[in-house]
């Protein structure tokens, strides 16, 4: 779990585990999501960074580097983004748009964080407007492996930010250029996920395990990954009693050690992480679903610290679900318009977009973030 910094993970835990397993390490060598051009660009950038005295990630000491950058091979689809040369009308020339572009802004003046944020937002919006104009004119297109072409459109573009104020800056800059966008907030995305309803069912069953309908609903939740055979077996009263006893224990854990401990015990007992990660990639990846569950568990723990009793937490959870559903209806109408997508880096984990802008990377957060 040391990869989850939002849960207080630290590098020392990883380094300790790495030392303890020396000689038994495995490395993933293939990237199945990104295009070959993007993989090559990232390899080039970080291989160069690896030559620096402290390595790419700042942990290199002399000949020892416990956190090296390891280049990978591209196993993804060979989709290309092409730009037509319109300066020379005598040729019909197309060139690949660079897979990775880094902007270097003038630093002659020292700007406040707010001014710098505004400059970055305006620059990004102008770049997006230029690309969309090229796409609309048929001069910027995607080419698939089969040779089929499709013009670049607003819904192909995602802008990743760190917080809501940055999203607002981008939206204002895009609006000034007549480009519509939608901000997909972390909270909205989390509580409209199927996992939110599943975790809520778990908590209802923990709170009242004597209500057999609640226990059955919890066991039937998609995130628990129970098979139809396992669920059908619950018609046997003895097997159902075993499951009820588990939820009684979770309820007791909730009372004595907190809701996070109760949810984690459930995840362990039903081997939920392994089950989710083993599900074939379909509508939503197992990694994304597991991340949602862990985020919801943390949210519940944080809310519980501010509330009096389990009923108050269940009520807060129900309100969050209902509010998110109402917002989802409005959001669906907006998304039907094919808008530029804006979301936080945090909520983008596990998602994929053809073209991604990260305008605010220079605005580094403090060490306590």
N, C-alpha and C positions, 0 to 999 in steps of 0.2 A: 504493500500500500504506500510505499515511499514515493510513488510517482504523483500522489495527490497532495499538492502543496496546500490546497484550500482546507485540508484536514490536518494541517500542522506538520506535514512531512518534512524531513530534513535530509540533506545530502549525506550527513554522517551515517545515517541508518543504511543508506545504499552502499556507501564505501565500506562499511563494516561487513555487510553481507557479501560484497564482492571479494573482500579479503578472505572471508571464511569459506568461500567456494572457489578459491583460486585453482585454475586448471580444469574447471568443469563448466566453463562459460559457453553459451551458444549465442550466436548473432544472426538476426534476420538479415538476409542478403537481398531480398527482392521487394520493390515497391509496386504494389498492384493497383494503386489509385491514380498516381500522377502520370503525366505524359513523359515520354523519354526526354524531351527538351527541358522540362522543369527539373527532372531528377538530375540531369547533367549539369544544369545551372547551380543547383544546390550543392552537388558534389564539388563543383569548381570553387564555389565561394568558401565552403567550410574546410576543404582540403588546404586552401591557402591560409585560412585562419589557424589551421592545425600546425603550420610551420612557425607560428609566433612562439616566443619563449614560454608562455603559460598555456599553450595549446588553444584549441578553439573555444573551450569552455572554462578556462582559467584554473585547471587543476593539475597541470603538468609541472613536475618538479624533476629536473635533470632528465634521466632516462625513464623515469616512471610517470605514466599518465593513466590514472585510474578511470578517467572519463574521456576516452578518445572519440574523435569523430571517425566513423566507419562508413566509407562510401558504399552505396547500394546500387543494384542494377534495376533498370526500369522494366517492369513486367506489365505495365498498364497499356491501355489502348493508345494507338498512335494518332490521336486527334491533333490537328494543327489549327492555329489561328493565323490567317493570312491577311496581308495588307496589300492592296493594289497600288502600283506606281501610277499616279495620275499626272505627274509632272511631265512625263514624256509620252505624248499622245501617239507616237509612232510605234510603240510596243505595248503589248498587253502583258506586263510583267507583274508577278506576284512574289512577295517575300514573306518569310515567317516573321511574325511579331515576336521579339525576344521573350523567352519564357519568364525571365526574371529581370526586372529593371529597378535599380536603386536611384533615388533622386538625391542630389546633393544641392542643398539650398544655400544661397549667399549668407555669410555670417558676419557681414560688415557691421551690422547693428545688433545690439543686444535687446532682445524682445522679452516682454513678460510672458509667462506661460499662456495667458489668455490670448495675447497678440500672436504668439507662435502657433497656437492651436488654430486661430482664424486663418493665418497664412497657409497652413497645411491643408485646411478644409477647402479654401478657395482653389489652391493648386490642384487638389484631387478632383474637385468638381469640374474644373476646366478640362482636365485630362479625360474624365469620363464623358463629358459632353462631346469632345472631339472624336472619341472612339465611336460613340453612338451615332453621331452624324455620318461617320464613315460607314457604319453598318447600315444605316438607313439608305445610303446611296449605293449600297452593294459593293463597297470598296473594302470592307472589313468583314471577313466571313470565316466560319469554322468549316474545315474539311475533314470528313470522317475517313476511316480506313478504306471504305468502299468508293471514296471519291465524291460523295454527295456533299453539297455545300449548303450552309445555312447562315444568314446574316447575323452578326452580333446584335443582341437585343437587351433591353434593360434588365430582364429577369436573369440574364446570364451573369450579372455582376453582383458581387458581394463586397461590402465595405466593412472591415472589422475594426472595432473600437474597444477601448478599455472601460468606458463609462458612459452614462446617459448624456452628459454635457457634450461629449465629443460627437455622439450621434446627432444631437440637436444642431451642432455646428455644421456637420455634413449635410443634414437635411435642408438647413437654411441656404447653404451655398448651392445645392442642387436645385432648390426651388427658384433661386434667382436666374437659373439657366433653363427654366421650364422643364426640369426633369423631376418626375414624381418618384418618391421612395417610401419605404416602410421600415420602421425600426422594430425588430423582433427582440423584445426585452428578455432577460434571463428568466424572470419570474413568470412571464406569460408563457414562454416556451416550456418551462418546467411543469407548470400546472395544467397545461393542455396535453401533456404527454400521457399515453396509456398507463405509464408507471405511476403517475400521481394517483389515479383512481385505484390502482392495485395496492399501493402502500396504505391508502385510506381504508381499504377493506381489511388489510392486516390489522390495523390499529383498532378498528371496530370489533374484530374478533378477539383481540387481546383484552379489550375493555369489558366485553361481555361474552366469554367463551361458553356460557350456559345457553346462549342463543345459537342453536345448531345451524340455523340458516346463515348466520354471520361466519361461522367457522367454514361451512361449505363454500360460501362466496370467496373467502380468503384463499382456500385451497384451490379454487377454480380460477384464480387470477392468472393472467397470462405470464406475468413475471415469475411466478413460481414454477412454471414449466412442467406441471404435472401432466402425465399422459392420460388419455381417455380411460385406459385400463385401470390406472391408479385411482382415478376419480370414481369410476364405477364400483370399485372395491369398497368404497365407503358406505355402500348399502349394508355392509356387515357391521353391526353395532359395535362389536369388539374393536374393529379397526378404527371406527369413527371415534370411539372413546380414547384411543391412543392419541389421535390428533387433537382432540379436545384437551387432553391433559397437557399437551405441548403448549397450547395457547393459554392455558391456566398459568403455566410456568412463565410464559412471556409476560403475562399481565403482572405477575409478582415481580419480575425483573424490572418492569416499567415503574412500579411503585418504589422499589428499593434502590435501583441504580440508574434509572432514567430511561427515556424512550429509545435513545440511541443504542444502549446495551441490549434492549429487547429486540430491536430490529436486527442488530448484528447477530444475535443468537439465532434468530429465524433464518437469516441468510446462510449461517453455518450449517444448521440442522438440515436444511433442504438443498444445500450445495448450489445456491442460486447463482453465484458468480460464474462457476464452471458451466452451469446449464445455459446461462444467457450467452456466454462467449462461444458455446458450441453450436448455437442455432445458426443455420446457413444464412448468409447475408440476403436480406429481402428488403422490406420497406424501411426498416430501421436496424442499424447494426447492433449486435450484442453489446459492443463497447459503449455505444451511446445509451442503450437501455440501462446498463449497469451503472453508468455515470449518473443517469437520472435518479436511480434508486438511492445511490449514495448521497447525492445532493439533497434529496427529499428527507433522508434520515437526519442529515445535518440541520436542515431547516427546522424539522420537528424538535430537535434537541434545543436549538436556539430559542424557538418560540416557547417551549415548555419552561425555560428559565424565567420567562416574563409573565407566566400565567399561573393560576391557582387550580391545580387538579387536572385530571385526564379529560373530563368533560369539556373544559375550556379549550384544551388543545384540539379535541375533535371538532368543536364548533368552529374554531379558527381555520382548521383544515377545510371544512365544508364550505366556509365563506370564500376561501382562496380558490377552491375548485369552481364554484359557481361564478365568481367574478371573472375567472379566466375563460370560462365557456362563453359568457356574454361578450367579452372582448374578442374571442375567436370568431364570432359571427361577423363582426365588423372587419376584422383583419382579413377574413376570407374574401370579402368584397373587394378590399384593397388589393390583395394578391392577384385576384382575377384580372386586374388591370395591367399585370406584367410590370412590376415596379423593380427598381434597384433595391436590393436587400441590404439592410444595415443591422448588424448584430455585434455582440461583444465577442472578443476572442474566447472568453470563458464558455459561452454557450455554443460556440461553433465547433466544439470538439466532436469529431465523428461525422461532420457534414462535409459536403463537397460542392464546389461551385467552379464553373469554367474559368472565370476571371475574378481575381481577388485583389483588393487594394487594402494596404495597411498604412494609413497616412500618419498615425500618431506614435509610431515606434520611438522617435527621438524623445518623447515626453516620458522619461523613465520615472517610475514610481519610487518612493522612498524605501529604505531598507526594511521599514516596519510594515510594508504593504504585503 
